[in-house]
């Protein structure tokens, strides 16, 4: 409605034309609401605008505040990279939140780990400082995850001559009698 009001102000339409043009731009519930109005119940565009706002502002979502960012927490299965993407997306809905507040909320929601430790040792100036440091810790997390897989024994098994084997060091050698290799 605000966009429509701006457009018609540029063209300086009469009251009747404003109301008629407005009705052609309405869709869905707004169009149904307009069609259900009694004939001759609206006498000016301002009256139509006020009736529309009264009808539909109740369904408008409450604006998010910086305090809503304080509720964001990194999930147990969420990596710092995923949490930062989730947090950044949520913070875009709160454009007036200052970078320092965003930084505080981010650290507050971050799980314990290397990145959290670093942010405690060297306090970030603001959210932008946190985002600047993040790539190094994403790289560290990915390297740790790769190393964990490498040492967990969950390596892909090698298939040779139709026989699976996870350790090829002893293939073709006589096993020790009764002792593990």
MOPE-V801665 format. One record per run of one state. SS is the DSSP state (alpha for helix, beta for strand, coil for the rest). FROM is the first residue (numbers start at 1). TO is the last residue. If there is no record, write none. Layout:
{{SS | FROM | TO} {SS | FROM | TO}}
This chain:
{{coil | 1 | 1} {alpha | 2 | 11} {coil | 12 | 14} {alpha | 15 | 25} {coil | 26 | 27} {alpha | 28 | 35} {coil | 36 | 44} {alpha | 45 | 59} {coil | 60 | 65} {alpha | 66 | 69} {coil | 70 | 79} {alpha | 80 | 92} {coil | 93 | 98} {alpha | 99 | 109} {coil | 110 | 113} {alpha | 114 | 121} {coil | 122 | 126} {alpha | 127 | 151} {coil | 152 | 157} {beta | 158 | 160} {coil | 161 | 162} {beta | 163 | 165} {coil | 166 | 181}}
